[in-house]
Amino acid sequence: MAVQNPLNIQELLDLCIDFVSESRPSLLSCSLVARAWVNTAQAHLFRNPLYFPPGDSLVDIDAMALKLLEALQSFPHLIRHVHALDFIQVRPDSTVEKICGLGFTHLEKLTIEVDHRIGYWQSEAFVRVLALPTLRFLAIHSAVRVPSSCGETLFRRLSPSIQHLRLACPRWDLRELQPAGDAAPPNRLTSLTLDAGPAQCLHPGVMRPLDISNLLALSVWRADKISWNMIPHRTMQSLRILNLRLSIFDEDGVDLSIFPKLAVLRVDRAYTLSALCHTVTTLCSPRVIIITASCLNFEHDECDVLDGILGSFDSSPLPVVEFELVRRDHEGQIEWGSCFPILTSQNRLRVVCRTWEMAEEWWE
């Protein structure tokens, strides 16, 4: 939510700036408007107070975490404004542990990093944050292999309210991290993002306590790591959005006919044109096909082949094709109409520019 400029608040102009008198009604009006403005500003500033753009080396994030702790301890009413916490760039120490123990009432999104300091992430304060009933989105980043005790702590205490999960943990094996027995209530996920991981990670027995039977959106950064035939039938029927990265090992692409209701496909990267084409041709009735510019060299032969395939869909309505530019490198250099004449003639070609952050979180 954007912070409203006080000069755009007519009541402030009428009662506070222009001809403010010392009468009680005028002073009361001034106070009310000022309080409304301050509340709006606080809600904006503290919504995600530890997020900074990637690579922003000018920000001392650890110092900012300490300032945040001091502010929330001194002014507890600010806690209600915190809807997201991003610990991905913050060094895990007592400051972060104290922040976790503040008792957030509206926290919806949590991003954490699990590193070699495993013991810290098993602290009671951190576990309480994982179990918050307001939590809807959880992202876990880890470049290290973690012991089963850490995984059990994470998954046993997860809030059942979590609907969106991102696991950027290429060295984790979920089979080793499941809580024993039925100690954890199921998390009925709406969206799931997987960065590598074991090939069988979408099997129900491996995903427990994560329930993917009603999954609507799936993002897979290594399609070759997924055993597609092991995905539950209900998931195949429910999936609407799929984001894929086709690796060098996906020579034949992915057969997406197993997802009859898939409406949006985004191909984040494809190492070969044949893998991209084979994947696209298996779609049943897509509404939108998004292809990032990194998938193509924009050579004439490549564009002709892809234009012919994308222009041959006979489903109704015909799918819109978006070429996504994360940077504007190609925007003014490519004659899109001549590269893709069939799509252009059908008025189905779109070119969109997204920032890095938008491309990373395009469906959230």
LOKE-808655 format. One line per 2 residues: their letters; for each residue x negated, y, z of C-alpha. Coordinates in Angstrom, 3 decimals, always signed. Example, Ala and Ser with C-alpha at 12.3 -4.5 7.8 and 13.67 -1.06 7.14 Angstrom:
# LOKE-808655
as	-12.300:-4.500:+7.800  -13.670:-1.060:+7.140
//
This chain:
# LOKE-808655
ma	+0.000:+0.000:+0.000  -1.455:+3.349:-1.067
vq	-1.827:+6.034:+1.557  +0.559:+8.894:+0.831
np	-0.974:+12.319:+0.375  +0.439:+14.669:+3.034
ln	+0.900:+17.347:+0.381  +3.423:+15.055:-1.306
iq	+5.607:+14.899:+1.796  +8.179:+17.630:+1.266
el	+9.229:+17.609:+4.907  +5.654:+18.336:+5.899
ld	+5.516:+21.256:+3.480  +8.869:+22.610:+4.587
lc	+8.508:+22.280:+8.336  +4.811:+22.038:+9.144
id	+2.772:+24.090:+6.726  +5.080:+26.845:+5.589
fv	+6.253:+29.261:+8.261  +5.666:+26.993:+11.261
se	+7.079:+28.722:+14.293  +6.635:+27.952:+17.955
sr	+10.247:+26.920:+18.292  +10.878:+23.478:+19.728
ps	+12.645:+22.112:+16.582  +9.744:+23.093:+14.334
ll	+7.107:+21.650:+16.636  +9.115:+18.440:+17.050
sc	+9.463:+18.065:+13.280  +5.738:+18.632:+12.860
sl	+4.965:+15.950:+15.432  +7.280:+13.380:+13.829
va	+5.904:+13.913:+10.334  +2.315:+13.797:+11.560
ra	+2.976:+10.537:+13.406  +4.539:+8.981:+10.300
wv	+1.492:+9.989:+8.261  -0.956:+8.599:+10.823
nt	+0.908:+5.271:+11.022  +0.811:+4.925:+7.232
aq	-2.889:+5.722:+7.138  -3.682:+3.244:+9.904
ah	-1.683:+0.505:+8.193  -3.688:+1.050:+5.011
lf	-7.129:+1.269:+6.627  -6.742:-1.747:+8.890
rn	-4.892:-4.089:+6.524  -8.139:-5.838:+5.497
pl	-10.813:-3.966:+7.459  -13.790:-6.244:+6.738
yf	-13.409:-6.515:+2.961  -16.047:-4.890:+0.800
pp	-16.689:-5.324:-2.939  -19.185:-8.137:-3.686
gd	-22.759:-6.913:-3.891  -22.132:-3.692:-1.996
sl	-25.569:-3.537:-0.375  -24.980:-0.060:+1.022
vd	-22.598:-1.374:+3.665  -23.909:-2.824:+6.935
id	-21.112:-5.354:+7.342  -22.278:-6.616:+10.724
am	-22.249:-3.052:+12.050  -18.766:-2.573:+10.601
al	-17.598:-5.738:+12.375  -18.830:-4.317:+15.679
kl	-17.042:-1.013:+14.993  -13.863:-2.921:+14.188
le	-14.088:-4.838:+17.462  -14.586:-1.637:+19.455
al	-11.670:+0.067:+17.682  -9.256:-2.818:+18.253
qs	-10.299:-3.184:+21.886  -9.891:+0.551:+22.531
fp	-6.622:+0.899:+20.602  -4.741:-2.433:+20.763
hl	-1.784:-1.004:+18.830  -3.979:-1.195:+15.696
ir	-4.020:-5.003:+15.869  -0.539:-5.196:+14.365
hv	-1.837:-3.558:+11.170  -4.449:-6.273:+10.483
ha	-3.084:-8.614:+7.815  -6.373:-10.030:+6.479
ld	-9.842:-10.798:+7.827  -12.806:-11.530:+5.581
fi	-15.736:-13.113:+7.419  -17.518:-14.293:+4.269
qv	-20.281:-11.675:+4.486  -20.323:-11.235:+8.262
rp	-22.976:-12.995:+10.337  -21.187:-15.349:+12.761
ds	-22.012:-14.190:+16.276  -20.305:-13.173:+19.497
tv	-18.800:-10.108:+17.788  -16.835:-12.210:+15.318
ek	-15.848:-14.623:+18.070  -14.467:-11.735:+20.114
ic	-12.574:-10.436:+17.077  -11.007:-13.886:+16.655
gl	-9.824:-13.775:+20.261  -7.906:-10.500:+20.003
gf	-4.513:-12.116:+19.472  -3.446:-11.054:+15.973
th	+0.291:-10.857:+15.455  +0.500:-10.252:+11.699
le	-2.610:-11.964:+10.292  -1.695:-13.592:+6.971
kl	-5.019:-14.145:+5.186  -8.326:-15.483:+6.535
ti	-11.572:-15.980:+4.625  -14.422:-17.734:+6.435
ev	-17.836:-19.204:+5.739  -19.063:-22.424:+7.308
dh	-22.860:-22.639:+7.389  -25.547:-24.426:+9.398
ri	-24.283:-22.835:+12.632  -21.500:-25.390:+12.865
gy	-21.037:-25.156:+16.630  -19.797:-21.582:+16.397
wq	-16.891:-22.571:+14.171  -15.666:-24.981:+16.806
se	-15.129:-22.184:+19.326  -11.683:-21.993:+20.873
af	-11.167:-18.393:+19.713  -11.771:-19.352:+16.096
vr	-9.528:-22.397:+16.350  -6.701:-20.191:+17.679
vl	-6.962:-18.001:+14.586  -6.684:-21.071:+12.341
al	-3.490:-22.048:+14.148  -1.727:-18.667:+13.951
pt	+1.895:-19.121:+12.832  +1.642:-16.031:+10.599
lr	-1.296:-17.401:+8.564  -0.360:-18.044:+4.929
fl	-3.697:-18.008:+3.061  -6.988:-19.648:+4.082
ai	-10.243:-19.607:+2.108  -13.223:-21.656:+3.284
hs	-16.649:-21.174:+1.709  -19.496:-23.551:+2.492
av	-22.715:-24.480:+0.708  -23.721:-27.089:+3.291
rv	-22.534:-30.557:+4.157  -20.673:-30.518:+7.453
ps	-20.273:-33.292:+10.040  -16.923:-35.004:+10.374
sc	-16.344:-33.422:+13.793  -16.319:-29.953:+12.220
ge	-13.905:-31.023:+9.508  -11.577:-32.642:+12.007
tl	-11.504:-29.410:+14.006  -10.665:-27.400:+10.907
fr	-7.939:-29.648:+9.564  -6.396:-30.835:+12.815
rl	-5.697:-27.302:+14.016  -4.634:-25.680:+10.756
sp	-1.447:-23.687:+11.011  +1.432:-25.528:+9.298
si	+2.403:-22.136:+7.854  -0.602:-22.123:+5.488
qh	+0.665:-22.298:+1.909  -2.384:-21.194:-0.059
lr	-5.761:-22.895:+0.417  -9.079:-22.236:-1.297
la	-11.963:-24.667:-0.730  -15.237:-23.401:-2.186
cp	-17.139:-26.291:-0.618  -18.941:-28.307:-3.313
rw	-20.752:-30.525:-0.784  -17.738:-31.445:+1.319
dl	-16.193:-34.884:+1.079  -12.632:-34.613:+2.337
re	-12.501:-38.344:+3.018  -14.946:-37.797:+5.885
lq	-13.162:-34.771:+7.337  -9.642:-36.050:+7.927
pa	-8.269:-35.927:+11.466  -7.713:-39.310:+13.041
gd	-4.183:-40.704:+13.049  -1.249:-38.340:+12.552
aa	-2.526:-35.666:+14.923  -2.133:-32.841:+12.426
pp	+1.218:-31.674:+11.030  +1.330:-31.567:+7.229
nr	+0.473:-28.357:+5.393  +2.868:-28.079:+2.472
lt	+0.724:-26.150:+0.026  +2.040:-23.897:-2.716
sl	-1.357:-23.206:-4.283  -4.738:-24.935:-4.067
tl	-8.143:-23.838:-5.345  -10.942:-26.417:-5.482
da	-14.550:-25.581:-6.240  -16.064:-28.958:-7.171
gp	-15.796:-31.618:-4.474  -15.265:-35.385:-4.753
aq	-13.519:-36.751:-7.795  -10.630:-38.312:-5.882
cl	-9.857:-35.236:-3.762  -6.291:-34.867:-5.099
hp	-5.220:-38.316:-3.978  -2.590:-38.081:-1.182
gv	-4.571:-40.382:+1.095  -7.622:-38.154:+0.803
mr	-5.819:-34.818:+1.063  -4.118:-35.570:+4.404
pl	-2.929:-33.473:+6.236  -2.644:-31.286:+3.116
di	+0.648:-31.994:+1.335  +0.451:-31.191:-2.392
sn	+3.711:-32.840:-3.423  +5.329:-29.458:-4.171
ll	+2.236:-27.663:-5.474  +3.012:-24.811:-7.870
al	-0.494:-23.536:-8.685  -3.807:-25.388:-8.987
sv	-7.264:-24.017:-9.775  -10.075:-26.441:-10.603
wr	-13.599:-25.228:-11.263  -14.878:-28.623:-12.412
ad	-12.232:-30.493:-14.353  -14.510:-33.521:-14.704
ki	-14.505:-33.917:-10.897  -10.766:-34.574:-10.802
sw	-9.214:-37.996:-11.271  -6.123:-36.663:-13.018
nm	-4.343:-40.022:-13.084  -4.449:-40.129:-9.259
ip	-2.436:-36.943:-8.828  +0.938:-37.696:-7.189
hr	+3.879:-37.866:-9.583  +5.764:-35.170:-7.644
tm	+2.808:-32.830:-8.074  +2.786:-33.499:-11.805
qs	+6.451:-32.539:-11.936  +6.143:-29.432:-9.758
lr	+2.998:-27.748:-11.123  +3.653:-24.466:-12.962
il	+0.235:-22.730:-13.053  -3.153:-24.298:-13.807
nl	-6.598:-22.712:-13.936  -9.353:-24.850:-15.485
rl	-13.071:-24.673:-16.052  -14.092:-27.246:-18.651
si	-17.677:-28.394:-18.116  -20.156:-29.969:-20.485
fd	-18.850:-33.354:-19.325  -15.294:-32.626:-20.560
ed	-15.965:-33.417:-24.216  -12.397:-34.589:-24.803
gv	-10.791:-31.886:-22.701  -7.972:-32.644:-20.278
dl	-4.644:-34.258:-21.122  -2.127:-31.778:-19.701
si	+0.941:-33.648:-20.911  +1.143:-35.091:-17.387
fp	+2.406:-31.653:-16.304  +5.698:-31.313:-18.222
kl	+6.718:-28.056:-16.508  +3.368:-26.270:-16.778
av	+4.144:-22.679:-17.771  +0.805:-20.878:-17.408
lr	-2.605:-22.251:-18.387  -5.789:-20.262:-17.851
vd	-9.033:-21.641:-19.245  -11.750:-19.906:-17.300
ra	-14.626:-21.416:-19.241  -15.125:-24.072:-21.886
yt	-18.567:-25.250:-22.962  -17.297:-26.580:-26.286
ls	-14.566:-25.404:-28.615  -13.387:-28.986:-29.143
al	-12.712:-29.435:-25.409  -10.696:-26.222:-25.382
ch	-8.701:-27.196:-28.466  -8.002:-30.746:-27.277
tv	-6.777:-29.411:-23.942  -4.480:-26.792:-25.442
tt	-2.870:-29.229:-27.891  -1.654:-31.446:-25.028
lc	+0.515:-28.704:-23.502  +4.237:-29.426:-23.486
sp	+6.030:-26.065:-23.326  +3.718:-23.319:-22.067
rv	+4.860:-19.728:-21.646  +1.436:-18.076:-21.283
ii	-2.030:-19.291:-22.299  -4.917:-17.243:-20.895
it	-8.402:-17.710:-22.346  -11.373:-15.821:-20.951
as	-13.719:-14.195:-23.435  -16.586:-16.380:-22.177
cl	-14.934:-19.379:-23.856  -15.688:-18.111:-27.362
nf	-18.582:-16.743:-29.371  -15.994:-14.985:-31.556
eh	-17.513:-16.454:-34.679  -15.235:-16.653:-37.704
de	-14.981:-20.450:-37.792  -14.203:-20.724:-34.075
cd	-11.506:-18.090:-34.231  -9.906:-19.681:-37.301
vl	-9.670:-23.092:-35.637  -8.273:-21.733:-32.387
dg	-5.883:-19.372:-34.176  -4.474:-22.276:-36.173
il	-3.918:-24.420:-33.077  -2.438:-21.656:-30.928
gs	-0.248:-20.484:-33.800  +1.233:-23.925:-34.447
fd	+3.293:-24.296:-31.258  +6.943:-24.991:-32.027
ss	+8.276:-24.723:-28.465  +10.870:-22.095:-27.614
pl	+10.049:-19.486:-26.590  +6.636:-19.402:-28.250
pv	+3.806:-18.970:-25.728  +2.015:-15.657:-25.372
ve	-1.770:-15.907:-25.700  -3.912:-13.594:-23.578
fe	-7.619:-13.085:-24.082  -9.029:-11.957:-20.767
lv	-12.011:-9.618:-20.616  -13.578:-9.394:-17.176
rr	-15.839:-6.674:-18.513  -15.071:-4.377:-21.397
dh	-18.012:-5.671:-23.431  -15.919:-7.040:-26.288
eg	-12.985:-4.662:-26.106  -14.083:-2.261:-28.831
qi	-16.318:-4.686:-30.754  -13.795:-7.297:-31.859
ew	-11.214:-6.925:-34.591  -8.624:-9.040:-32.838
gs	-6.163:-8.876:-35.711  -8.635:-10.271:-38.240
cf	-9.974:-12.884:-35.799  -6.512:-14.232:-34.983
pi	-4.208:-13.312:-37.899  -1.557:-15.958:-37.144
lt	-1.132:-14.929:-33.504  -1.141:-11.275:-34.532
sq	+1.534:-11.784:-37.186  +3.686:-13.589:-34.612
nr	+3.190:-10.723:-32.131  +1.930:-13.199:-29.539
lr	-1.613:-11.914:-28.981  -2.493:-9.882:-25.892
vv	-5.873:-8.546:-24.788  -6.147:-7.801:-21.070
cr	-8.999:-6.348:-19.022  -9.412:-7.456:-15.443
tw	-11.943:-6.528:-12.801  -14.066:-9.275:-11.271
em	-11.835:-9.313:-8.196  -8.666:-9.548:-10.297
ae	-10.108:-12.396:-12.346  -11.098:-14.287:-9.202
ew	-7.699:-13.859:-7.560  -5.459:-13.464:-10.587
we	-2.660:-15.665:-9.272  -2.656:-14.734:-5.574
//
